[in-house]
Amino acid sequence: MREYSPKRLLLCLLLICGFSGMMQILVFGKRQDLHHQHYADPSTRPTTVVGAPVEGVVAAVGMDRIHLNNGKSTDPYRCENPGQYRVGERLKITYAQGDPPNALKIEKL
């Protein structure tokens, strides 16, 4: 087995730590710059377009969305806690436009 000197091991360790630190600075710094570029001025933030309330029966419940059957079609709506709703329940959902739409207010009927 080949023996390495402590100086060489220390130098390699410093290079690895320095490189990983630089990569974190580059990656996370760029992410923050992009965030501030898009949302620096509150007046330029995207506005929420609210759609008309939709009534229907819960057809399926996913990890982060509810699939609502309104008689014509089954549409997904993203919500914070879909586990509290059961398949077959009638709901009225007020939502914000998006893909999938984001449920702002959910009422049981």
Secondary structure, DSSP 4 states (H G I P E B T S, - for coil): -----HHHHHHHHHHHHHHHHHHHHHHHHHHHHHHHHHHSSGGGSPPPPBPPPEEEEEEEE-SSEEEEE-SS-EEEEE-S-GGGS-TT-EEEEEEESSSSPEEEEEEE-
